[in-house]
Amino acid sequence: MNVTINNAEQLKTKPDETKLGFGTIFTDHMFNMDYSVEKGWHNPRIEPYAPLTMDPSTMVLHYGQGVFEGMKAYRNQQGGIQLFRPQENFKRINASNRKLCIPEIDEAFCLDALKQLLNVEKDWVPSEPGTSLYIRPTIIATDPFLGVRASHTYRFFIILSPVGAYYAEGFNPVKIMVSKDHVRAVRGGVGDTKTMGNYAASLLAGEQAHKAGYTQVLWLDAVELKYVEEVGSMNIFFVIDDEIITPMLSGSILPGITRDSVLALGKSWGLKVSERKISIDAVIDAHQSGHLKEIFGSGTAAVISPVGELKYGDTVITVGDGKVGPLAHKFFQAIQDIQYGIIDGPQGWIEKL
């Protein structure tokens, strides 16, 4: 297939790069591609950014059959544009597709289509420190049908948004609250996929956390409400003595690409890195005994997010005197330096346009 390009007749005014928030500004163009049983994936095209027209009975609106990804394009030191491990994002969207009964995409073709879209929108990739162009590939079920089954038609689209820091705190410690009343996902479900319903399920607990003065929710397992799983928008790491611990992938935790990057870098630096079960009680006990050194999250949006305070029931702990820990800083600096082309990362991590 060849990607057709239909350029917008009128271009938007570029935003002030020093005042970028997250996910509110969108570029001039988007990528679209359709699926039908008869044709498979077809009609790939780059066209002006515009609303989607859909029937009120469109299946994604009623049954949530849809998946998405999140990645970024970065302006490197030479002024070029590069992507961070994009192959992993397209591999993960296919893993999500299989769980949601959505036809798989050609990963290499879609990466090439994304590069073509970025070439069209290259002037939208910001160059201010800490900024990037957020990329949101999405697939939705488009049959106009109210029966419960997998759709026969789909739309794959990619939209782009110039962004600054995800959290208002920037690279400063955030406060997180453990939810004791709500769960995000259970093994055997779709907790390990990037699908809309997972995020809808997190909203109530998130609102409660915000009202209590906390940035995010830390989820526990849905069976025993005992073992730590992940934070609403990121995976979680604990530094206890000289060990970096993250919950193992159990089927209800999103396999984060930044998470995998932290694990790979930590091992390459000779650090003790573990993927295993860890209970919230063990975290509290480690803090009380003086063995808990750091907590930090990892994700595409914030890269690394240090945690300065954690609340579990009536227990509130301050981590590392509420300051950024040395390992959180080391991982943040290393991953950002790789993303922006300041240093070389492991082979295959950077894809240049």
GUROSE-274850 format. One line per field, with one value per atom (N, C-alpha, C): residue number from 1; x, y, z; atom name; residue in one letter. Coordinates in steps of 0.05 Angstrom, whole numbers, m for minus. Each point is the difference from the previous one (the first is absolute). Layout:
// GUROSE-274850
num <- (NUM ...)
X <- (X ...)
Y <- (Y ...)
Z <- (Z ...)
atomo <- (CA ...)
residuo <- (a ...)
This chain:
// GUROSE-274850
num <- (1 1 1 2 2 2 3 3 3 4 4 4 5 5 5 6 6 6 7 7 7 8 8 8 9 9 9 10 10 10 11 11 11 12 12 12 13 13 13 14 14 14 15 15 15 16 16 16 17 17 17 18 18 18 19 19 19 20 20 20 21 21 21 22 22 22 23 23 23 24 24 24 25 25 25 26 26 26 27 27 27 28 28 28 29 29 29 30 30 30 31 31 31 32 32 32 33 33 33 34 34 34 35 35 35 36 36 36 37 37 37 38 38 38 39 39 39 40 40 40 41 41 41 42 42 42 43 43 43 44 44 44 45 45 45 46 46 46 47 47 47 48 48 48 49 49 49 50 50 50 51 51 51 52 52 52 53 53 53 54 54 54 55 55 55 56 56 56 57 57 57 58 58 58 59 59 59 60 60 60 61 61 61 62 62 62 63 63 63 64 64 64 65 65 65 66 66 66 67 67 67 68 68 68 69 69 69 70 70 70 71 71 71 72 72 72 73 73 73 74 74 74 75 75 75 76 76 76 77 77 77 78 78 78 79 79 79 80 80 80 81 81 81 82 82 82 83 83 83 84 84 84 85 85 85 86 86 86 87 87 87 88 88 88 89 89 89 90 90 90 91 91 91 92 92 92 93 93 93 94 94 94 95 95 95 96 96 96 97 97 97 98 98 98 99 99 99 100 100 100 101 101 101 102 102 102 103 103 103 104 104 104 105 105 105 106 106 106 107 107 107 108 108 108 109 109 109 110 110 110 111 111 111 112 112 112 113 113 113 114 114 114 115 115 115 116 116 116 117 117 117 118 118 118 119 119 119 120 120 120 121 121 121 122 122 122 123 123 123 124 124 124 125 125 125 126 126 126 127 127 127 128 128 128 129 129 129 130 130 130 131 131 131 132 132 132 133 133 133 134 134 134 135 135 135 136 136 136 137 137 137 138 138 138 139 139 139 140 140 140 141 141 141 142 142 142 143 143 143 144 144 144 145 145 145 146 146 146 147 147 147 148 148 148 149 149 149 150 150 150 151 151 151 152 152 152 153 153 153 154 154 154 155 155 155 156 156 156 157 157 157 158 158 158 159 159 159 160 160 160 161 161 161 162 162 162 163 163 163 164 164 164 165 165 165 166 166 166 167 167 167 168 168 168 169 169 169 170 170 170 171 171 171 172 172 172 173 173 173 174 174 174 175 175 175 176 176 176 177 177 177 178 178 178 179 179 179 180 180 180 181 181 181 182 182 182 183 183 183 184 184 184 185 185 185 186 186 186 187 187 187 188 188 188 189 189 189 190 190 190 191 191 191 192 192 192 193 193 193 194 194 194 195 195 195 196 196 196 197 197 197 198 198 198 199 199 199 200 200 200 201 201 201 202 202 202 203 203 203 204 204 204 205 205 205 206 206 206 207 207 207 208 208 208 209 209 209 210 210 210 211 211 211 212 212 212 213 213 213 214 214 214 215 215 215 216 216 216 217 217 217 218 218 218 219 219 219 220 220 220 221 221 221 222 222 222 223 223 223 224 224 224 225 225 225 226 226 226 227 227 227 228 228 228 229 229 229 230 230 230 231 231 231 232 232 232 233 233 233 234 234 234 235 235 235 236 236 236 237 237 237 238 238 238 239 239 239 240 240 240 241 241 241 242 242 242 243 243 243 244 244 244 245 245 245 246 246 246 247 247 247 248 248 248 249 249 249 250 250 250 251 251 251 252 252 252 253 253 253 254 254 254 255 255 255 256 256 256 257 257 257 258 258 258 259 259 259 260 260 260 261 261 261 262 262 262 263 263 263 264 264 264 265 265 265 266 266 266 267 267 267 268 268 268 269 269 269 270 270 270 271 271 271 272 272 272 273 273 273 274 274 274 275 275 275 276 276 276 277 277 277 278 278 278 279 279 279 280 280 280 281 281 281 282 282 282 283 283 283 284 284 284 285 285 285 286 286 286 287 287 287 288 288 288 289 289 289 290 290 290 291 291 291 292 292 292 293 293 293 294 294 294 295 295 295 296 296 296 297 297 297 298 298 298 299 299 299 300 300 300 301 301 301 302 302 302 303 303 303 304 304 304 305 305 305 306 306 306 307 307 307 308 308 308 309 309 309 310 310 310 311 311 311 312 312 312 313 313 313 314 314 314 315 315 315 316 316 316 317 317 317 318 318 318 319 319 319 320 320 320 321 321 321 322 322 322 323 323 323 324 324 324 325 325 325 326 326 326 327 327 327 328 328 328 329 329 329 330 330 330 331 331 331 332 332 332 333 333 333 334 334 334 335 335 335 336 336 336 337 337 337 338 338 338 339 339 339 340 340 340 341 341 341 342 342 342 343 343 343 344 344 344 345 345 345 346 346 346 347 347 347 348 348 348 349 349 349 350 350 350 351 351 351 352 352 352 353 353 353)
X <- (17 m17 18 m10 13 m18 13 m14 m5 m25 m6 0 8 3 m18 m18 m17 6 15 9 m22 0 m19 4 m22 2 8 m9 7 13 23 15 m5 2 m5 25 m4 22 14 26 15 m2 m1 m2 27 m1 24 12 24 12 7 2 6 m25 m23 m25 m17 13 m14 m10 m25 m10 1 m21 0 m27 1 m23 m23 5 m22 3 23 6 6 m12 4 10 14 14 m20 11 m17 m11 15 m7 m2 m13 m2 3 5 1 m26 m12 m24 4 m12 0 m24 m13 m25 4 m18 m1 m28 m1 m25 7 m18 5 8 m13 5 28 8 24 24 m5 21 6 24 8 5 m11 2 m4 5 m3 16 26 16 5 m4 1 7 14 6 m18 m15 m19 m4 m14 m3 m13 10 m11 m29 m18 m29 m15 m25 m16 m7 m5 m9 m31 m11 m29 m8 m18 m8 m30 m12 m27 m3 m23 m4 2 m4 1 28 20 27 10 10 4 20 20 20 m14 m20 m14 m16 m7 m17 15 20 13 30 10 28 21 m7 19 19 22 19 26 22 27 15 21 16 28 18 27 9 22 12 30 10 29 6 26 8 21 0 22 15 27 17 18 5 19 28 18 26 19 24 20 8 m3 7 m24 m23 m24 m17 9 m15 m22 m16 m22 5 m6 4 m21 m4 m20 14 m13 12 m15 13 m10 m28 m6 m27 m9 19 m7 m15 9 m13 m29 m6 m27 m18 10 m17 m2 20 m2 m21 0 m20 m28 m4 m27 m11 17 m9 m7 15 m7 m27 m5 m27 m21 6 m19 m9 19 m7 m19 4 m17 m29 m1 m26 m13 11 m11 0 21 3 21 m4 20 27 21 27 8 18 11 27 9 28 18 15 15 21 14 20 m13 m23 m14 m10 m11 m11 22 24 22 9 0 7 m20 m26 m21 3 7 4 23 21 23 m8 m17 m10 m17 m17 m16 18 21 18 16 6 14 m19 m25 m19 m2 1 m5 26 23 26 3 m13 2 m15 m16 m15 17 22 16 15 m6 12 30 14 28 8 m19 6 6 19 6 m25 m1 m22 m26 0 m23 3 m23 1 m27 m2 m25 m13 m22 m13 m15 1 m12 m20 m25 m21 m12 10 m13 m24 m22 m25 m14 m13 m17 m27 m22 m27 m18 m19 m20 m21 m7 m17 m26 m6 m26 m23 m21 m24 m19 4 m14 m1 m23 m4 2 5 4 28 4 26 16 19 19 24 21 21 m9 9 m7 12 m12 10 16 m2 15 13 23 16 12 7 16 25 23 25 8 6 9 23 16 22 m3 m1 0 25 7 25 m6 15 m4 26 8 25 m5 18 m4 24 m6 20 m1 3 0 m28 m2 m26 m12 17 m9 7 m18 5 25 7 23 26 m2 24 16 27 16 5 m21 1 m18 5 m15 m30 m15 m29 m10 m25 m13 m20 2 m19 m14 m25 m17 m8 3 m8 m30 m13 m29 m6 m17 m8 m28 m14 m28 m6 19 m4 23 m5 21 m1 23 2 m4 11 m1 6 m8 5 13 16 13 m21 5 m19 m17 1 m15 18 m4 15 17 8 18 27 9 26 m2 m23 m4 m6 7 m7 m27 m21 m27 m16 m20 m13 m12 m12 m14 18 25 19 2 0 3 m26 m22 m26 m3 9 m2 17 19 18 m10 m20 m7 m11 m17 m12 21 17 21 19 5 17 m12 m26 m13 2 m4 2 28 20 28 5 m9 4 m13 m24 m14 15 15 16 28 5 26 22 m8 20 m2 23 2 m11 5 m7 m8 m12 m7 20 8 15 m19 m1 m19 12 m17 7 m14 9 m12 m29 m16 m29 m10 17 m9 4 24 6 2 0 4 25 21 25 25 2 24 m1 22 1 0 m15 0 12 m15 10 m15 11 m14 m17 m19 m19 13 22 12 29 8 28 5 21 9 15 4 11 25 20 25 5 11 8 29 15 28 2 5 2 29 15 28 13 13 14 m16 m25 m16 m22 m2 m21 m22 m23 m22 m23 m11 m24 m19 m26 m18 3 1 2 m25 2 m22 m17 m25 m16 m25 m3 m24 m19 4 m17 16 25 18 8 m1 9 30 9 29 12 6 10 26 3 25 21 m8 19 8 m19 7 21 m3 19 27 0 24 15 m14 12 13 m14 11 25 0 23 24 m5 22 11 m18 10 18 m8 16 27 m1 25 19 m10 16 10 m8 8 m16 m24 m16 m17 m9 m17 m29 m11 m27 m17 m24 m17 m28 m13 m28 m13 m15 m12 m24 m15 m22 11 m14 7 m26 m5 m24 2 m22 1 9 m6 10 31 11 30 12 m13 10 m1 m23 m2 20 3 20 28 7 26 5 m20 3 4 m16 2 27 12 26 23 m5 21 13 m13 12 m12 m22 m12 14 15 15 m14 m14 m14 m25 m18 m22 m1 m3 m4 m17 m13 m16 13 m9 11 m22 1 m20 8 m13 6 m4 m23 m7 20 7 17 28 6 26 5 11 4 m14 m15 m14 6 17 6 m24 m2 m23 11 m11 9 m17 m25 m18 m19 m6 m18 m19 m26 m21 m13 m2 m14 m17 m26 m18 7 4 8 30 15 29 10 16 11 31 14 29 13 21 16 25 4 21 24 24 24 m2 m11 m4 m16 m16 m16 15 25 17 5 9 7 23 m4 21 21 24 22 m5 m14 m5 m22 m21 m20 13 17 14 17 15 18 m16 m21 m17 m13 m10 m13 20 24 20 9 5 9 m20 m25 m21 m5 m2 m4 24 24 23 0 m9 m2 m22 m23 m23 7 16 6 27 12 24 25 0 23 21 m10 18 m13 17 m10 m13 m22 m13 7 m12 4 m8 12 m6 m30 m10 m28 m20 9 m19 m8 16 m6 m5 m22 m8 0 18 2 m16 m12 m14 20)
Y <- (m24 24 25 20 26 20 17 20 24 8 25 23 24 24 22 10 22 23 19 22 19 10 20 26 13 25 23 m1 21 m13 11 m11 16 m14 13 16 19 15 m18 m2 m17 12 m16 10 10 15 8 m24 m9 m24 2 23 3 m2 m3 m1 m25 m20 m24 m16 m8 m18 m28 m16 m28 m6 m7 m11 18 26 19 13 m3 13 m23 2 m21 12 m16 9 3 7 5 m25 m23 m24 m24 m21 m26 m22 m24 m24 m16 m9 m17 m25 m22 m25 m16 m14 m14 m30 m15 m29 m10 m19 m15 m29 m17 m29 m6 14 m5 10 24 13 m2 m8 1 30 5 28 13 23 13 30 14 29 15 m5 16 28 20 27 20 21 23 23 11 20 21 22 20 m11 8 m7 9 m18 7 m19 8 m18 m25 m22 m24 0 m8 m2 m29 m5 m27 m1 m23 m5 m2 9 m3 m29 m19 m29 m12 17 m11 m16 m23 m20 9 15 9 17 14 18 m16 m25 m15 m22 m12 m23 3 24 6 m16 m11 m16 19 7 18 m2 7 m1 25 7 23 m3 17 1 29 2 27 m1 17 2 29 6 28 2 23 7 23 m1 19 14 25 16 m4 m12 m6 24 m4 22 11 m16 9 12 2 11 m20 m26 m21 m10 m19 m11 m30 m9 m29 m10 m27 m14 m18 m5 m18 m26 m21 m28 m2 12 m1 m28 m17 m28 m14 7 m12 9 25 10 m14 m4 m14 m29 m12 m28 m2 20 m1 5 17 5 m25 m16 m26 m20 1 m16 8 26 10 m8 1 m8 m29 m17 m28 m4 15 m2 10 21 13 m10 m21 m12 21 16 19 m10 2 m10 13 m16 11 18 19 18 m10 9 m5 20 m9 18 16 m12 15 21 m7 19 24 m5 21 18 m11 16 18 m11 17 22 m7 20 22 m7 20 18 m11 17 19 m9 18 22 m7 21 20 m10 18 18 m11 17 23 m6 21 21 m10 17 7 m1 3 26 21 26 2 m21 0 m13 m13 m12 22 5 23 m5 21 m2 10 12 9 m24 3 m22 m11 m27 m13 m3 11 m2 m22 m8 m22 1 m18 m2 m27 1 m24 m13 m26 m15 m20 2 m17 m17 m24 m19 m13 m3 m10 m17 m21 m17 m2 5 m1 m18 m14 m15 18 m3 20 m11 m26 m10 15 8 12 m23 m10 m25 m1 m8 m1 m28 m20 m27 m3 m18 m3 m21 9 m17 18 m13 16 14 25 15 m13 6 m9 22 25 23 16 13 14 25 19 23 2 2 4 29 16 27 7 19 11 30 11 29 8 26 10 25 3 23 9 25 10 4 m10 m1 9 9 5 m21 7 m19 m11 m26 m13 9 0 8 30 14 28 3 m21 1 m2 m8 m4 m23 2 m22 6 m1 4 m22 m7 m22 5 m21 1 m15 4 m14 m21 m24 m21 m13 m9 m12 m28 m19 m27 m2 m12 m4 m27 2 m23 m9 17 m5 m7 5 m5 m16 m14 m15 8 m3 8 m23 m23 m23 m26 m22 m26 m18 m19 m19 m14 m4 m13 20 26 21 15 26 16 21 m5 19 4 m20 3 11 11 12 30 15 29 3 m4 2 20 12 23 m6 m24 m7 0 m7 0 28 20 27 11 m8 8 m12 m24 m13 14 16 13 28 10 28 7 m17 6 1 m20 0 24 6 23 26 3 25 1 m22 m1 7 m10 7 30 11 29 17 m8 15 m1 m22 m3 13 12 13 m17 m22 m18 0 m5 2 m25 m23 m25 m22 m21 m23 m23 m12 m25 m23 m18 m22 m25 m14 m26 m22 m25 m22 m3 m9 m1 m24 m19 m24 3 7 1 29 19 28 3 m13 m2 7 m9 4 24 15 24 m7 15 m5 23 22 23 25 23 26 5 19 4 5 15 6 m9 m18 m8 m26 m14 m22 11 m17 9 m16 14 m12 8 m19 5 m6 17 m5 m7 m25 m10 m10 14 m5 3 m20 3 m14 m7 m14 18 0 15 m20 4 m20 12 m15 8 m25 4 m23 m15 m27 m16 1 m4 0 m25 5 m23 m3 17 m1 22 15 22 26 0 23 6 26 7 m4 m14 m3 25 19 26 m1 16 1 15 21 14 m18 m15 m20 m19 m11 m18 13 26 15 4 5 3 m27 m22 m26 m6 6 m5 17 26 17 m7 m6 m8 m24 m20 m24 6 18 6 16 13 15 m17 m25 m19 3 12 4 m26 m3 m23 8 m12 7 m26 3 m23 6 m20 0 m21 8 m19 13 m18 10 16 22 15 11 m6 9 29 13 27 1 m22 m2 m1 m15 m2 28 15 28 17 m1 16 m10 m26 m10 8 0 8 30 16 28 3 m14 3 m10 m20 m10 14 20 16 m11 m21 m13 10 14 11 25 0 23 18 m12 16 m14 16 m11 18 m12 16 m15 15 m12 3 m15 2 m1 16 0 19 m3 17 29 6 29 15 m12 14 m10 m22 m14 m12 15 m9 20 m9 18 m8 15 m7 2 m16 0 10 22 11 m7 m8 m7 m21 m19 m22 m3 m2 m3 m27 m15 m26 0 3 2 24 m4 22 4 m17 2 18 20 17 0 m7 m1 20 12 18 m15 m1 m16 18 m8 15 30 6 27 17 m14 15 11 m9 11 m21 8 m18 m18 m26 m19 m2 m10 m2 m19 m22 m19 11 12 12 21 16 20 m12 m22 m13 m12 m14 m12 22 21 22 13 6 13 m18 m25 m18 m4 m5 m6 26 23 24 6 m5 5 m18 m25 m18 10 8 9 25 18 25 m2 m24 m4 12 5 11 m22 m24 m24 m22 m20 m24 m19 m12 m20 m28 m21 m27 m1 m18 m3 m5 15 m3 17 15 16 25 11 26 m5 11 m1 28 7 27 2 24 5 5)
Z <- (0 0 0 m13 0 16 15 16 m18 m3 m15 19 m10 16 m11 17 m7 19 m9 18 7 24 9 m15 m7 m15 19 25 19 24 8 22 26 22 26 8 18 12 21 m2 19 28 21 28 10 22 14 14 m9 11 30 10 29 17 m12 16 m7 m10 m7 24 0 21 m11 4 m10 m12 m26 m14 m6 m3 m6 m28 m12 m26 m20 m25 m19 m27 m15 m24 m23 m23 m24 m13 3 m15 19 m10 14 m21 10 m17 5 m22 2 m17 9 m16 9 m19 5 m2 13 m2 m6 m18 m5 m4 4 m3 m29 m19 m29 m8 10 m10 19 25 20 6 10 4 m27 m5 m26 3 m23 m2 21 2 19 m11 16 m10 22 m8 17 m9 17 m8 23 m5 20 26 22 26 1 6 0 18 9 16 m16 15 m12 m1 m22 m2 4 19 6 8 m6 7 30 11 29 10 m18 8 m4 m7 m5 24 m5 22 21 m7 20 21 m7 19 21 m7 18 14 m13 12 4 m7 6 m14 m24 m15 m14 14 m11 15 m12 12 m8 15 m8 10 m8 9 6 12 6 m4 m17 m4 m7 m3 m5 m22 m14 m18 13 m3 14 m21 6 m16 12 m15 11 m2 9 2 m27 m21 m27 m14 13 m13 m14 0 m12 18 m10 15 4 25 5 19 m2 16 20 22 21 1 m10 1 m12 m23 m11 m8 m7 m8 23 25 23 3 m7 1 m19 m25 m20 6 13 9 22 18 22 m9 m21 m9 m13 m12 m11 22 22 23 11 1 8 m20 m26 m20 4 6 3 24 21 24 m6 m17 m6 m26 m12 m25 m22 m2 m21 m19 m26 m20 5 m2 5 m24 7 m21 m8 m23 m9 14 19 17 m15 m19 m15 m18 m12 m17 17 23 16 11 6 8 m23 m24 m23 m5 4 m4 21 25 21 m8 m11 m8 m22 m19 m21 12 20 13 14 14 14 m20 m23 m20 m9 m3 m7 23 25 23 15 m14 14 14 m10 13 26 6 25 23 m7 22 14 25 14 7 5 6 28 15 27 18 19 18 14 0 14 m17 m24 m17 m21 m11 m20 m15 m20 m15 8 15 9 m23 m2 m22 11 m10 10 m23 m5 m18 14 m14 11 m20 9 m17 13 m15 11 m18 13 m14 m12 m26 m13 m11 5 m10 14 m15 12 8 25 8 30 11 29 11 m16 10 11 19 13 m16 m15 m14 m8 m11 m11 m26 m3 m24 m25 m23 m26 m14 10 m12 22 m7 19 m13 17 m9 17 m14 13 m6 21 m5 19 m9 16 1 25 3 16 m3 11 17 22 18 12 m5 13 30 16 29 16 24 20 21 26 22 4 6 5 27 21 26 4 14 6 17 15 17 m16 m26 m16 12 m2 12 30 15 29 12 25 12 0 m7 1 24 7 22 m11 10 m10 23 m5 21 m9 18 m5 3 m20 2 14 21 15 m7 m15 m6 m29 m18 m28 m12 m21 m14 m30 m13 m28 m19 6 m18 14 m12 11 m20 9 m19 m16 m26 m18 m14 8 m13 m20 m1 m20 13 25 14 m12 m16 m13 m29 m7 m26 3 m21 1 m14 16 m10 17 m12 12 28 3 24 25 m4 23 12 m16 9 12 m12 11 28 4 26 22 m9 20 8 m13 3 28 11 26 22 1 20 m4 m26 m6 10 m3 10 30 13 30 9 m15 7 m3 m22 m5 22 8 21 26 4 25 m3 m23 m4 m12 m13 m12 m30 m13 m29 m14 11 m14 21 m11 16 m4 22 m2 4 m20 0 13 15 10 m16 4 m16 7 m19 3 16 7 14 30 8 29 10 m18 8 17 m9 16 m15 m25 m15 m18 m1 m16 m30 m16 m29 m15 m4 m15 8 m9 5 m25 2 m22 m27 m1 m26 m2 18 m2 16 m6 16 24 21 25 7 12 10 29 15 28 2 14 5 30 6 27 4 18 3 m28 m10 m26 m23 5 m20 m11 m27 m14 m7 11 m3 m15 m19 m13 m1 3 m1 m26 2 m24 m17 m26 m18 5 9 8 m17 m21 m16 6 22 7 1 m8 0 m29 m7 m27 m3 m20 m5 m12 17 m9 m14 m21 m15 15 14 17 24 10 21 m10 m24 m11 m4 m7 m4 26 22 27 8 m5 7 m16 m26 m17 8 5 8 27 19 27 m1 m16 m2 m14 m20 m14 18 20 19 23 0 22 25 m2 24 5 24 7 m7 m20 m10 2 12 3 m9 m13 m7 17 20 18 15 13 16 24 6 24 12 25 13 10 3 10 29 15 27 1 m20 m1 m6 m16 m6 25 14 25 21 2 20 m8 m26 m8 6 m2 7 30 16 29 11 m14 9 m12 m17 m12 m25 m11 m24 m26 0 m24 m8 m22 m8 m19 m20 m21 m10 m10 m17 m24 m24 m24 m20 m17 m21 m27 m20 m27 m20 m21 m21 m22 m23 m23 6 13 3 18 23 19 1 m14 m1 28 18 28 18 19 18 29 14 28 18 20 19 26 10 26 23 m5 22 m9 18 m6 24 m7 21 m4 22 1 24 m4 23 17 26 17 2 m14 0 m23 6 m20 4 m21 2 m19 9 m17 m9 m26 m12 m6 9 m6 7 23 9 m20 m17 m19 m23 m4 m21 m22 m23 m22 9 m3 7 m21 7 m20 m23 6 m22 m19 11 m17 m18 11 m16 m21 7 m19 m23 6 m22 m17 13 m15 m19 10 m17 m23 6 m20 m22 7 m20 m16 13 m15 m19 9 m17 m24 3 m23 m19 12 m17 m16 11 m14 m15 m1 m16 12 26 14 4 7 2 m16 m6 m14 19 m8 17 m11 11 m10 m30 m14 m29 m5 m19 m8 16 20 16 m15 m17 m13 m30 m9 m29 m10 m18 m11 m25 m4 m25 m23)
atomo <- (N CA C N CA C N CA C N CA C N CA C N CA C N CA C N CA C N CA C N CA C N CA C N CA C N CA C N CA C N CA C N CA C N CA C N CA C N CA C N CA C N CA C N CA C N CA C N CA C N CA C N CA C N CA C N CA C N CA C N CA C N CA C N CA C N CA C N CA C N CA C N CA C N CA C N CA C N CA C N CA C N CA C N CA C N CA C N CA C N CA C N CA C N CA C N CA C N CA C N CA C N CA C N CA C N CA C N CA C N CA C N CA C N CA C N CA C N CA C N CA C N CA C N CA C N CA C N CA C N CA C N CA C N CA C N CA C N CA C N CA C N CA C N CA C N CA C N CA C N CA C N CA C N CA C N CA C N CA C N CA C N CA C N CA C N CA C N CA C N CA C N CA C N CA C N CA C N CA C N CA C N CA C N CA C N CA C N CA C N CA C N CA C N CA C N CA C N CA C N CA C N CA C N CA C N CA C N CA C N CA C N CA C N CA C N CA C N CA C N CA C N CA C N CA C N CA C N CA C N CA C N CA C N CA C N CA C N CA C N CA C N CA C N CA C N CA C N CA C N CA C N CA C N CA C N CA C N CA C N CA C N CA C N CA C N CA C N CA C N CA C N CA C N CA C N CA C N CA C N CA C N CA C N CA C N CA C N CA C N CA C N CA C N CA C N CA C N CA C N CA C N CA C N CA C N CA C N CA C N CA C N CA C N CA C N CA C N CA C N CA C N CA C N CA C N CA C N CA C N CA C N CA C N CA C N CA C N CA C N CA C N CA C N CA C N CA C N CA C N CA C N CA C N CA C N CA C N CA C N CA C N CA C N CA C N CA C N CA C N CA C N CA C N CA C N CA C N CA C N CA C N CA C N CA C N CA C N CA C N CA C N CA C N CA C N CA C N CA C N CA C N CA C N CA C N CA C N CA C N CA C N CA C N CA C N CA C N CA C N CA C N CA C N CA C N CA C N CA C N CA C N CA C N CA C N CA C N CA C N CA C N CA C N CA C N CA C N CA C N CA C N CA C N CA C N CA C N CA C N CA C N CA C N CA C N CA C N CA C N CA C N CA C N CA C N CA C N CA C N CA C N CA C N CA C N CA C N CA C N CA C N CA C N CA C N CA C N CA C N CA C N CA C N CA C N CA C N CA C N CA C N CA C N CA C N CA C N CA C N CA C N CA C N CA C N CA C N CA C N CA C N CA C N CA C N CA C N CA C N CA C N CA C N CA C N CA C N CA C N CA C N CA C N CA C N CA C N CA C N CA C N CA C N CA C N CA C N CA C N CA C N CA C N CA C N CA C N CA C N CA C N CA C N CA C N CA C N CA C N CA C N CA C N CA C N CA C N CA C N CA C N CA C N CA C N CA C N CA C N CA C N CA C N CA C N CA C N CA C N CA C N CA C N CA C N CA C N CA C N CA C N CA C N CA C N CA C N CA C N CA C N CA C N CA C N CA C N CA C N CA C N CA C N CA C N CA C N CA C N CA C N CA C N CA C N CA C N CA C N CA C N CA C N CA C N CA C N CA C N CA C N CA C N CA C N CA C N CA C N CA C N CA C N CA C N CA C N CA C N CA C N CA C N CA C N CA C)
residuo <- (m m m n n n v v v t t t i i i n n n n n n a a a e e e q q q l l l k k k t t t k k k p p p d d d e e e t t t k k k l l l g g g f f f g g g t t t i i i f f f t t t d d d h h h m m m f f f n n n m m m d d d y y y s s s v v v e e e k k k g g g w w w h h h n n n p p p r r r i i i e e e p p p y y y a a a p p p l l l t t t m m m d d d p p p s s s t t t m m m v v v l l l h h h y y y g g g q q q g g g v v v f f f e e e g g g m m m k k k a a a y y y r r r n n n q q q q q q g g g g g g i i i q q q l l l f f f r r r p p p q q q e e e n n n f f f k k k r r r i i i n n n a a a s s s n n n r r r k k k l l l c c c i i i p p p e e e i i i d d d e e e a a a f f f c c c l l l d d d a a a l l l k k k q q q l l l l l l n n n v v v e e e k k k d d d w w w v v v p p p s s s e e e p p p g g g t t t s s s l l l y y y i i i r r r p p p t t t i i i i i i a a a t t t d d d p p p f f f l l l g g g v v v r r r a a a s s s h h h t t t y y y r r r f f f f f f i i i i i i l l l s s s p p p v v v g g g a a a y y y y y y a a a e e e g g g f f f n n n p p p v v v k k k i i i m m m v v v s s s k k k d d d h h h v v v r r r a a a v v v r r r g g g g g g v v v g g g d d d t t t k k k t t t m m m g g g n n n y y y a a a a a a s s s l l l l l l a a a g g g e e e q q q a a a h h h k k k a a a g g g y y y t t t q q q v v v l l l w w w l l l d d d a a a v v v e e e l l l k k k y y y v v v e e e e e e v v v g g g s s s m m m n n n i i i f f f f f f v v v i i i d d d d d d e e e i i i i i i t t t p p p m m m l l l s s s g g g s s s i i i l l l p p p g g g i i i t t t r r r d d d s s s v v v l l l a a a l l l g g g k k k s s s w w w g g g l l l k k k v v v s s s e e e r r r k k k i i i s s s i i i d d d a a a v v v i i i d d d a a a h h h q q q s s s g g g h h h l l l k k k e e e i i i f f f g g g s s s g g g t t t a a a a a a v v v i i i s s s p p p v v v g g g e e e l l l k k k y y y g g g d d d t t t v v v i i i t t t v v v g g g d d d g g g k k k v v v g g g p p p l l l a a a h h h k k k f f f f f f q q q a a a i i i q q q d d d i i i q q q y y y g g g i i i i i i d d d g g g p p p q q q g g g w w w i i i e e e k k k l l l)
